[in-house]
Structures are given as C-alpha cells and as structure tokens.
Amino acid sequence: NTLQSLEVSVEQTISSSMNSKNPDCLDGGNGTITLTANGCNGPFYYSIDSGATYQSSGTFENLAVGTYKVRIKDAYNFAKDSIAVLSVETAVWAVFWCRST
C-alpha cells in the first residue's frame, strides 16, 4: 500500500445583498440596514461594527446617520466585509431682512 497526500482547496464565497433606509433627519435614529446572505455554509451571522458583535438577523434598525462597517460571516468564520453609509439631505435655510440705515 502506498500512502498518498491529497490537498483539497475549497473556495468559500458568500453571496450577499444590502439594502438601507436613511434616517429622516440628522438627529433621527430611524435608519435601517438589511443584510442578506446566501451560500452553502450557513447559518450566517451579521455585524455592523466590524465584527465586534454579531446577531443572527440581518436587519439592523433605529440607526443614526453614519458609516457602518458591515460584516457577514458563515459557520466556518469566513467573512465578507462592506461599508454602509446612512445620510440625509440637509437643506440650508437663510433668512434675510431689510433695514434702513
């Protein structure tokens, strides 16, 4: 009998999508980020703080304006990173008045 060595390489990929809803105003905390992952290595875990904390749901609610470093990881700790930016359009209002000098 001859012992042979076999090297197996598996490419891990996570197919994902991201949707977001911007907050209504600068000081509002009603923004939402929704992450969805697909692949054969579930279950998947989701983070919006670079992987410091994870949850099993891909929906993050009550978010303020800001930049979020999102991460999805699978059951084997393979991770996929992205950036989500929540913003609002701001209007600049100027009030002018006339007075005589």
SULPE-V901299 format. One record per pair of residues at least 24 apart in sequence whose C-alpha atoms are under 8 Angstrom apart, sorted by the first residue. I is the first residue (numbers start at 1). J is the second residue. Records with the same first field share a line. If there is no record, write none. Layout:
BEGIN
I->J, J
END
This chain:
BEGIN
12->78
13->39
14->38, 39, 74, 79, 80
15->39
20->84, 86
21->86
22->65, 86, 87, 88
23->63, 64, 65, 86, 87, 88
24->88
25->88
26->64, 65, 87, 88
27->64, 65
28->64, 65
29->62, 63, 64, 65
30->61, 62, 63, 64
31->61, 62, 63, 64, 65, 86
32->59, 60, 61, 62, 63
33->58, 59, 60, 61, 63, 84
34->58, 59, 60
35->59
37->72
41->74, 75, 76
42->74, 75
43->74, 75
44->72, 73, 74, 75
45->72, 73, 74
46->70, 71, 72, 73
47->71, 72
50->81
END
